Amino acid sequence: MLTHITQTPGQCGGRPCIRGMRIRVSDILEMLAENVSVSEILEDFPDLELEDIQACLLFAARRTDFPRLTA
C-alpha cells in the first residue's frame, strides 16, 4: 500500500505525494483532520482512489511509531 506514496526531488519540495501527482500526503491528512469526508476528498480530486487515502493514513501511522524508551 505504501507504494502509493512517492517522494521526488523537485516535486512539491520533495514532500511525500500520492502516486507521483502533485497531491501531498499532508494535504490529505489535513483535510481528514478538518473533518472533510473521504467521499468529499474523492469528489474534489477525481484522480485519487480510496487506496490512496488509506496509504496516507498508513504512512502517517508509521511515521509516528516511535520506539518506547524505558529507564
C-alpha positions, 0 to 999 in steps of 0.5 A: 500500500505504501507504494502509493506514496512517492517522494521526488526531488523537485516535486512539491519540495520533495514532500511525500505525494500520492502516486507521483501527482502533485497531491501531498500526503499532508494535504490529505491528512489535513483535510481528514483532520478538518473533518472533510469526508473521504467521499468529499476528498474523492469528489474534489480530486477525481484522480485519487482512489480510496487506496490512496487515502488509506496509504496516507493514513498508513504512512502517517501511522508509521511515521509516528511509531516511535520506539518506547524508551524505558529507564 
